[in-house]
Each structure stands twice: as C-alpha cells, then as structure tokens.
Amino acid sequence: MKSDSISIMLLFVTFFSFAGWYMAETDNQILAQENSQLKAQTIHHE
C-alpha cells in the first residue's frame, strides 16, 4: 500500500515536471519569435 502511494506520487511529479518543461519550451519559442520581429523592426527604422 505504501509503495503504491509512492509510485503515484512519482508519477504525478514526473507528469508535472514534463508539463512545466513543455510550457517553458513553448514560451521560449514565442519569445524568440517576438525577439526576431523586434530586431526586424529596429533594422527597418534605422
């Protein structure tokens, strides 16, 4: 019984870790796109 609860806790920790990593990776891609757009705008304004 105790090992079952430990296994379930590890499963949830693993799931939330990967979910957090996925959200951070998606956010990084969005920020990279915004950054490249801002660089393109500053080049055109100079």
ZADO-1210 file (C-alpha; in nm, 4 decimals, padded with zeros to 6 digits):
<atoms>
<atom x="00.0000" y="00.0000" z="00.0000" code="MET" pos="1"/>
<atom x="00.2785" y="00.2431" z="00.0869" code="LYS" pos="2"/>
<atom x="00.4688" y="00.1630" z="-00.2321" code="SER" pos="3"/>
<atom x="00.1525" y="00.2299" z="-00.4342" code="ASP" pos="4"/>
<atom x="00.1206" y="00.5808" z="-00.2937" code="SER" pos="5"/>
<atom x="00.4915" y="00.6467" z="-00.3572" code="ILE" pos="6"/>
<atom x="00.4516" y="00.5279" z="-00.7160" code="SER" pos="7"/>
<atom x="00.1501" y="00.7520" z="-00.7682" code="ILE" pos="8"/>
<atom x="00.3374" y="01.0497" z="-00.6228" code="MET" pos="9"/>
<atom x="00.6344" y="00.9844" z="-00.8518" code="LEU" pos="10"/>
<atom x="00.4002" y="00.9578" z="-01.1490" code="LEU" pos="11"/>
<atom x="00.2423" y="01.2958" z="-01.0689" code="PHE" pos="12"/>
<atom x="00.5797" y="01.4600" z="-01.0066" code="VAL" pos="13"/>
<atom x="00.7078" y="01.3281" z="-01.3398" code="THR" pos="14"/>
<atom x="00.3947" y="01.4409" z="-01.5227" code="PHE" pos="15"/>
<atom x="00.4033" y="01.7931" z="-01.3774" code="PHE" pos="16"/>
<atom x="00.7768" y="01.8211" z="-01.4425" code="SER" pos="17"/>
<atom x="00.7310" y="01.7405" z="-01.8105" code="PHE" pos="18"/>
<atom x="00.4242" y="01.9666" z="-01.8309" code="ALA" pos="19"/>
<atom x="00.6265" y="02.2541" z="-01.6837" code="GLY" pos="20"/>
<atom x="00.9156" y="02.1871" z="-01.9206" code="TRP" pos="21"/>
<atom x="00.6779" y="02.1834" z="-02.2182" code="TYR" pos="22"/>
<atom x="00.5190" y="02.5155" z="-02.1185" code="MET" pos="23"/>
<atom x="00.8605" y="02.6768" z="-02.0684" code="ALA" pos="24"/>
<atom x="00.9819" y="02.5476" z="-02.4050" code="GLU" pos="25"/>
<atom x="00.6709" y="02.6822" z="-02.5793" code="THR" pos="26"/>
<atom x="00.7184" y="03.0174" z="-02.4062" code="ASP" pos="27"/>
<atom x="01.0818" y="03.0274" z="-02.5202" code="ASN" pos="28"/>
<atom x="00.9760" y="02.9721" z="-02.8809" code="GLN" pos="29"/>
<atom x="00.7175" y="03.2521" z="-02.8585" code="ILE" pos="30"/>
<atom x="00.9741" y="03.4880" z="-02.7065" code="LEU" pos="31"/>
<atom x="01.2276" y="03.4001" z="-02.9766" code="ALA" pos="32"/>
<atom x="00.9718" y="03.4829" z="-03.2467" code="GLN" pos="33"/>
<atom x="00.8857" y="03.8145" z="-03.0786" code="GLU" pos="34"/>
<atom x="01.2555" y="03.8948" z="-03.0416" code="ASN" pos="35"/>
<atom x="01.3240" y="03.8311" z="-03.4091" code="SER" pos="36"/>
<atom x="01.0267" y="04.0514" z="-03.5040" code="GLN" pos="37"/>
<atom x="01.1548" y="04.3321" z="-03.2816" code="LEU" pos="38"/>
<atom x="01.5020" y="04.3028" z="-03.4348" code="LYS" pos="39"/>
<atom x="01.3498" y="04.3212" z="-03.7825" code="ALA" pos="40"/>
<atom x="01.1554" y="04.6342" z="-03.6841" code="GLN" pos="41"/>
<atom x="01.4614" y="04.8090" z="-03.5410" code="THR" pos="42"/>
<atom x="01.6623" y="04.7321" z="-03.8550" code="ILE" pos="43"/>
<atom x="01.3929" y="04.8904" z="-04.0741" code="HIS" pos="44"/>
<atom x="01.3712" y="05.2014" z="-03.8540" code="HIS" pos="45"/>
<atom x="01.7444" y="05.2790" z="-03.8669" code="GLU" pos="46"/>
</atoms>
